[in-house]
Amino acid sequence: TTLLKGHARKGNTAQCHHWYDQMVSAGHWYEQMVAAGVQPNVQTFNTLLAGCAASGDSALLLMEEWFGKMQAAGVAANRITYSIMVTGYAKKGNMTQCEHWFNQMVSEGFQPTVQMFTTILNGCVGHTAQMEKWYRKMKTAGFRANLATFHILFKNFARHGNTAQCGRWYDQMVAEGVQPDVHIFNTILDGCAAARDTALMEKWFDRMQAAGVPANEVTYNTLLKGHAGTANTARCEHWYNQMVAGKIQAAGVAPNEVTYRTLLKGHARKGNTARCQYWYDQMVAAGVQPNAQTFNTLMDGCATAGDTALMEEW
């Protein structure tokens, strides 16, 4: 289980599958253990359940099988057992089974934790009604939402460009005494960019400044992305200039490849190959290395301009 967790945290799915296969073979050793008269306990089963939860979707069926074997062996589930079952399904976005095991856990007298609710909410991303239902459950259970909770809520609404809900939950967050950080504001800005509402995006930047939250590279890159999405190259360049202002650089904020590529995208949308060349030169002069995405953007600009000769040069 520890091996699975380690590789899962790094997103190394190949190694996860390898060690999951090893874990499945552990079923053989489980049978050998029982045949030898060694009785499994709750820790034995929790280890097997956690290994299944850390692997692919198909392993969730095996997880249920192990829970059945646990009951057949007369071993009582504990809080950790149910936490594994609930969060295992939540992480895979299977909210039906997640709720089933949550209800079973509560009926057995075990109480959820704020960390469990946060994991469940993360599993609801993309399903607003489910997310709001679980938020209400969390509040009913007497838990106070924390910064991680609100970040998940904002992520859900921002990805759909739902700026009205972002505003609503921001007010809720402040009312509950949770102070926003740079990640919250960056997520809201990204939601405005997704909605192509650059005026609102700039208003949220002003609120961020008024709240005393320092901007970082992601903040400025998001502002650039919003304006590049509407091909407003003048505002893109304005925010670039703000980013490289002395006080900002002193805070450790500096343009990176994403910054310059976003500037290039704005001009590429217009087929302005001269400005694309200018910003490419600025990028190289700043010591920022271009990559394949940078060059693809430059070639897109040439294609928009109909300049195939320049496109082939790039």
TORKOLFI-697355 format. One record per residue (C-alpha): residue number from 1; x, y, z. Coordinates in steps of 0.1 Angstrom, whole numbers, m for minus. Last residue first. Layout:
residues N
<node n="NUM" east="X" north="Y" up="Z"/>
...
//
This chain:
residues 314
<node n="314" east="99" north="289" up="m380"/>
<node n="313" east="112" north="292" up="m415"/>
<node n="312" east="83" north="270" up="m427"/>
<node n="311" east="58" north="294" up="m412"/>
<node n="310" east="76" north="323" up="m428"/>
<node n="309" east="71" north="308" up="m463"/>
<node n="308" east="35" north="298" up="m454"/>
<node n="307" east="25" north="334" up="m448"/>
<node n="306" east="m13" north="332" up="m448"/>
<node n="305" east="m15" north="356" up="m418"/>
<node n="304" east="m34" north="330" up="m398"/>
<node n="303" east="m9" north="303" up="m409"/>
<node n="302" east="20" north="326" up="m398"/>
<node n="301" east="3" north="331" up="m364"/>
<node n="300" east="m2" north="294" up="m360"/>
<node n="299" east="35" north="289" up="m368"/>
<node n="298" east="44" north="312" up="m339"/>
<node n="297" east="21" north="293" up="m316"/>
<node n="296" east="36" north="260" up="m326"/>
<node n="295" east="70" north="275" up="m319"/>
<node n="294" east="61" north="283" up="m283"/>
<node n="293" east="44" north="250" up="m278"/>
<node n="292" east="76" north="232" up="m289"/>
<node n="291" east="97" north="251" up="m264"/>
<node n="290" east="112" north="285" up="m261"/>
<node n="289" east="139" north="292" up="m234"/>
<node n="288" east="136" north="323" up="m213"/>
<node n="287" east="168" north="342" up="m211"/>
<node n="286" east="152" north="376" up="m212"/>
<node n="285" east="167" north="382" up="m246"/>
<node n="284" east="151" north="350" up="m259"/>
<node n="283" east="117" north="362" up="m247"/>
<node n="282" east="121" north="397" up="m261"/>
<node n="281" east="131" north="382" up="m295"/>
<node n="280" east="99" north="360" up="m295"/>
<node n="279" east="80" north="391" up="m285"/>
<node n="278" east="92" north="411" up="m315"/>
<node n="277" east="88" north="381" up="m339"/>
<node n="276" east="52" north="377" up="m328"/>
<node n="275" east="48" north="415" up="m332"/>
<node n="274" east="59" north="412" up="m368"/>
<node n="273" east="38" north="381" up="m374"/>
<node n="272" east="5" north="398" up="m367"/>
<node n="271" east="m18" north="371" up="m378"/>
<node n="270" east="m45" north="384" up="m355"/>
<node n="269" east="m48" north="352" up="m334"/>
<node n="268" east="m10" north="351" up="m335"/>
<node n="267" east="m8" north="385" up="m318"/>
<node n="266" east="m27" north="372" up="m287"/>
<node n="265" east="m10" north="338" up="m289"/>
<node n="264" east="24" north="354" up="m288"/>
<node n="263" east="16" north="372" up="m256"/>
<node n="262" east="4" north="339" up="m241"/>
<node n="261" east="36" north="323" up="m253"/>
<node n="260" east="56" north="350" up="m235"/>
<node n="259" east="39" north="345" up="m202"/>
<node n="258" east="38" north="307" up="m204"/>
<node n="257" east="76" north="307" up="m211"/>
<node n="256" east="83" north="328" up="m179"/>
<node n="255" east="78" north="364" up="m169"/>
<node n="254" east="91" north="374" up="m135"/>
<node n="253" east="75" north="376" up="m100"/>
<node n="252" east="101" north="374" up="m72"/>
<node n="251" east="87" north="402" up="m51"/>
<node n="250" east="114" north="425" up="m63"/>
<node n="249" east="102" north="417" up="m98"/>
<node n="248" east="68" north="431" up="m89"/>
<node n="247" east="83" north="463" up="m73"/>
<node n="246" east="103" north="470" up="m104"/>
<node n="245" east="76" north="466" up="m130"/>
<node n="244" east="79" north="434" up="m151"/>
<node n="243" east="44" north="422" up="m144"/>
<node n="242" east="28" north="456" up="m149"/>
<node n="241" east="45" north="458" up="m183"/>
<node n="240" east="31" north="423" up="m191"/>
<node n="239" east="m3" north="435" up="m180"/>
<node n="238" east="m2" north="464" up="m204"/>
<node n="237" east="11" north="442" up="m232"/>
<node n="236" east="m19" north="419" up="m228"/>
<node n="235" east="m42" north="449" up="m226"/>
<node n="234" east="m30" north="461" up="m260"/>
<node n="233" east="m31" north="426" up="m274"/>
<node n="232" east="m69" north="423" up="m269"/>
<node n="231" east="m72" north="391" up="m290"/>
<node n="230" east="m102" north="381" up="m269"/>
<node n="229" east="m84" north="350" up="m256"/>
<node n="228" east="m52" north="370" up="m253"/>
<node n="227" east="m70" north="392" up="m228"/>
<node n="226" east="m79" north="364" up="m205"/>
<node n="225" east="m46" north="346" up="m210"/>
<node n="224" east="m27" north="378" up="m200"/>
<node n="223" east="m47" north="381" up="m168"/>
<node n="222" east="m40" north="344" up="m162"/>
<node n="221" east="m3" north="349" up="m168"/>
<node n="220" east="m3" north="378" up="m143"/>
<node n="219" east="m19" north="358" up="m115"/>
<node n="218" east="1" north="326" up="m123"/>
<node n="217" east="33" north="346" up="m120"/>
<node n="216" east="23" north="359" up="m85"/>
<node n="215" east="1" north="386" up="m71"/>
<node n="214" east="3" north="397" up="m35"/>
<node n="213" east="m29" north="395" up="m14"/>
<node n="212" east="m35" north="428" up="4"/>
<node n="211" east="m73" north="425" up="2"/>
<node n="210" east="m73" north="457" up="m19"/>
<node n="209" east="m49" north="441" up="m44"/>
<node n="208" east="m71" north="410" up="m48"/>
<node n="207" east="m102" north="432" up="m51"/>
<node n="206" east="m84" north="451" up="m80"/>
<node n="205" east="m76" north="418" up="m96"/>
<node n="204" east="m112" north="409" up="m93"/>
<node n="203" east="m121" north="441" up="m111"/>
<node n="202" east="m97" north="432" up="m139"/>
<node n="201" east="m114" north="398" up="m144"/>
<node n="200" east="m148" north="415" up="m144"/>
<node n="199" east="m137" north="437" up="m174"/>
<node n="198" east="m120" north="406" up="m190"/>
<node n="197" east="m153" north="386" up="m191"/>
<node n="196" east="m142" north="359" up="m216"/>
<node n="195" east="m161" north="334" up="m194"/>
<node n="194" east="m130" north="312" up="m193"/>
<node n="193" east="m109" north="343" up="m184"/>
<node n="192" east="m134" north="352" up="m157"/>
<node n="191" east="m130" north="317" up="m143"/>
<node n="190" east="m93" north="320" up="m145"/>
<node n="189" east="m95" north="352" up="m124"/>
<node n="188" east="m115" north="333" up="m98"/>
<node n="187" east="m89" north="305" up="m97"/>
<node n="186" east="m61" north="331" up="m93"/>
<node n="185" east="m80" north="348" up="m65"/>
<node n="184" east="m84" north="315" up="m46"/>
<node n="183" east="m47" north="305" up="m52"/>
<node n="182" east="m35" north="339" up="m40"/>
<node n="181" east="m52" north="335" up="m7"/>
<node n="180" east="m87" north="342" up="6"/>
<node n="179" east="m94" north="347" up="43"/>
<node n="178" east="m119" north="323" up="59"/>
<node n="177" east="m142" north="341" up="84"/>
<node n="176" east="m174" north="324" up="74"/>
<node n="175" east="m187" north="357" up="59"/>
<node n="174" east="m155" north="358" up="38"/>
<node n="173" east="m161" north="324" up="24"/>
<node n="172" east="m198" north="331" up="17"/>
<node n="171" east="m189" north="363" up="m2"/>
<node n="170" east="m164" north="344" up="m23"/>
<node n="169" east="m190" north="317" up="m28"/>
<node n="168" east="m215" north="341" up="m44"/>
<node n="167" east="m188" north="358" up="m65"/>
<node n="166" east="m176" north="325" up="m79"/>
<node n="165" east="m212" north="315" up="m84"/>
<node n="164" east="m217" north="346" up="m106"/>
<node n="163" east="m184" north="340" up="m124"/>
<node n="162" east="m195" north="306" up="m138"/>
<node n="161" east="m168" north="303" up="m164"/>
<node n="160" east="m172" north="265" up="m164"/>
<node n="159" east="m137" north="258" up="m150"/>
<node n="158" east="m143" north="286" up="m125"/>
<node n="157" east="m173" north="271" up="m109"/>
<node n="156" east="m156" north="238" up="m100"/>
<node n="155" east="m123" north="254" up="m91"/>
<node n="154" east="m141" north="278" up="m68"/>
<node n="153" east="m157" north="250" up="m48"/>
<node n="152" east="m124" north="231" up="m46"/>
<node n="151" east="m106" north="263" up="m33"/>
<node n="150" east="m134" north="267" up="m8"/>
<node n="149" east="m127" north="234" up="8"/>
<node n="148" east="m89" north="239" up="8"/>
<node n="147" east="m94" north="272" up="26"/>
<node n="146" east="m114" north="257" up="54"/>
<node n="145" east="m151" north="249" up="58"/>
<node n="144" east="m163" north="246" up="93"/>
<node n="143" east="m177" north="212" up="103"/>
<node n="142" east="m209" north="207" up="123"/>
<node n="141" east="m223" north="177" up="105"/>
<node n="140" east="m249" north="200" up="91"/>
<node n="139" east="m221" north="221" up="75"/>
<node n="138" east="m206" north="191" up="59"/>
<node n="137" east="m239" north="179" up="46"/>
<node n="136" east="m246" north="213" up="31"/>
<node n="135" east="m213" north="211" up="13"/>
<node n="134" east="m222" north="177" up="1"/>
<node n="133" east="m254" north="190" up="m14"/>
<node n="132" east="m236" north="219" up="m30"/>
<node n="131" east="m211" north="196" up="m47"/>
<node n="130" east="m238" north="172" up="m59"/>
<node n="129" east="m257" north="201" up="m75"/>
<node n="128" east="m225" north="215" up="m90"/>
<node n="127" east="m214" north="184" up="m108"/>
<node n="126" east="m181" north="192" up="m126"/>
<node n="125" east="m161" north="188" up="m94"/>
<node n="124" east="m180" north="163" up="m72"/>
<node n="123" east="m149" north="142" up="m64"/>
<node n="122" east="m132" north="172" up="m50"/>
<node n="121" east="m162" north="177" up="m27"/>
<node n="120" east="m158" north="141" up="m14"/>
<node n="119" east="m121" north="147" up="m7"/>
<node n="118" east="m129" north="179" up="12"/>
<node n="117" east="m156" north="160" up="31"/>
<node n="116" east="m131" north="133" up="42"/>
<node n="115" east="m106" north="160" up="53"/>
<node n="114" east="m133" north="177" up="74"/>
<node n="113" east="m138" north="143" up="92"/>
<node n="112" east="m167" north="119" up="90"/>
<node n="111" east="m182" north="102" up="122"/>
<node n="110" east="m184" north="65" up="128"/>
<node n="109" east="m216" north="52" up="144"/>
<node n="108" east="m223" north="22" up="121"/>
<node n="107" east="m251" north="42" up="105"/>
<node n="106" east="m226" north="70" up="97"/>
<node n="105" east="m203" north="45" up="79"/>
<node n="104" east="m232" north="30" up="60"/>
<node n="103" east="m243" north="65" up="49"/>
<node n="102" east="m208" north="73" up="37"/>
<node n="101" east="m205" north="39" up="20"/>
<node n="100" east="m237" north="46" up="m1"/>
<node n="99" east="m227" north="82" up="m7"/>
<node n="98" east="m194" north="72" up="m22"/>
<node n="97" east="m212" north="45" up="m42"/>
<node n="96" east="m234" north="71" up="m59"/>
<node n="95" east="m206" north="96" up="m60"/>
<node n="94" east="m183" north="76" up="m83"/>
<node n="93" east="m159" north="104" up="m91"/>
<node n="92" east="m129" north="82" up="m89"/>
<node n="91" east="m115" north="101" up="m59"/>
<node n="90" east="m149" north="99" up="m43"/>
<node n="89" east="m150" north="61" up="m46"/>
<node n="88" east="m118" north="55" up="m27"/>
<node n="87" east="m127" north="83" up="m4"/>
<node n="86" east="m158" north="65" up="9"/>
<node n="85" east="m142" north="30" up="10"/>
<node n="84" east="m109" north="41" up="26"/>
<node n="83" east="m128" north="62" up="52"/>
<node n="82" east="m150" north="33" up="59"/>
<node n="81" east="m121" north="10" up="68"/>
<node n="80" east="m103" north="38" up="87"/>
<node n="79" east="m134" north="43" up="109"/>
<node n="78" east="m134" north="6" up="118"/>
<node n="77" east="m148" north="m25" up="101"/>
<node n="76" east="m155" north="m55" up="123"/>
<node n="75" east="m137" north="m88" up="114"/>
<node n="74" east="m161" north="m118" up="114"/>
<node n="73" east="m142" north="m134" up="85"/>
<node n="72" east="m174" north="m131" up="64"/>
<node n="71" east="m174" north="m94" up="71"/>
<node n="70" east="m138" north="m90" up="59"/>
<node n="69" east="m144" north="m112" up="29"/>
<node n="68" east="m172" north="m88" up="19"/>
<node n="67" east="m149" north="m58" up="23"/>
<node n="66" east="m124" north="m77" up="2"/>
<node n="65" east="m150" north="m81" up="m25"/>
<node n="64" east="m159" north="m44" up="m24"/>
<node n="63" east="m122" north="m35" up="m29"/>
<node n="62" east="m121" north="m60" up="m58"/>
<node n="61" east="m149" north="m41" up="m75"/>
<node n="60" east="m129" north="m9" up="m68"/>
<node n="59" east="m99" north="m24" up="m86"/>
<node n="58" east="m117" north="m19" up="m119"/>
<node n="57" east="m115" north="18" up="m114"/>
<node n="56" east="m77" north="18" up="m112"/>
<node n="55" east="m54" north="16" up="m82"/>
<node n="54" east="m51" north="35" up="m49"/>
<node n="53" east="m85" north="22" up="m37"/>
<node n="52" east="m74" north="m14" up="m42"/>
<node n="51" east="m43" north="m9" up="m22"/>
<node n="50" east="m63" north="8" up="6"/>
<node n="49" east="m87" north="m22" up="8"/>
<node n="48" east="m58" north="m47" up="11"/>
<node n="47" east="m42" north="m26" up="39"/>
<node n="46" east="m75" north="m21" up="56"/>
<node n="45" east="m81" north="m59" up="55"/>
<node n="44" east="m48" north="m67" up="73"/>
<node n="43" east="m53" north="m38" up="97"/>
<node n="42" east="m88" north="m51" up="106"/>
<node n="41" east="m74" north="m85" up="116"/>
<node n="40" east="m65" north="m117" up="96"/>
<node n="39" east="m63" north="m150" up="116"/>
<node n="38" east="m32" north="m171" up="112"/>
<node n="37" east="m44" north="m208" up="110"/>
<node n="36" east="m20" north="m217" up="82"/>
<node n="35" east="m49" north="m219" up="58"/>
<node n="34" east="m58" north="m183" up="67"/>
<node n="33" east="m22" north="m172" up="58"/>
<node n="32" east="m22" north="m192" up="26"/>
<node n="31" east="m54" north="m176" up="15"/>
<node n="30" east="m40" north="m142" up="23"/>
<node n="29" east="m8" north="m152" up="4"/>
<node n="28" east="m29" north="m159" up="m27"/>
<node n="27" east="m47" north="m126" up="m23"/>
<node n="26" east="m12" north="m110" up="m22"/>
<node n="25" east="m11" north="m118" up="m59"/>
<node n="24" east="m35" north="m90" up="m62"/>
<node n="23" east="m10" north="m68" up="m44"/>
<node n="22" east="18" north="m76" up="m68"/>
<node n="21" east="m6" north="m67" up="m97"/>
<node n="20" east="m13" north="m34" up="m78"/>
<node n="19" east="25" north="m29" up="m75"/>
<node n="18" east="29" north="m30" up="m113"/>
<node n="17" east="m3" north="m10" up="m119"/>
<node n="16" east="9" north="18" up="m96"/>
<node n="15" east="43" north="16" up="m113"/>
<node n="14" east="28" north="23" up="m146"/>
<node n="13" east="5" north="49" up="m132"/>
<node n="12" east="33" north="71" up="m120"/>
<node n="11" east="12" north="101" up="m110"/>
<node n="10" east="37" north="112" up="m84"/>
<node n="9" east="12" north="108" up="m56"/>
<node n="8" east="2" north="75" up="m71"/>
<node n="7" east="38" north="62" up="m70"/>
<node n="6" east="41" north="68" up="m32"/>
<node n="5" east="6" north="56" up="m24"/>
<node n="4" east="11" north="23" up="m43"/>
<node n="3" east="44" north="17" up="m26"/>
<node n="2" east="28" north="24" up="8"/>
<node n="1" east="0" north="0" up="0"/>
//
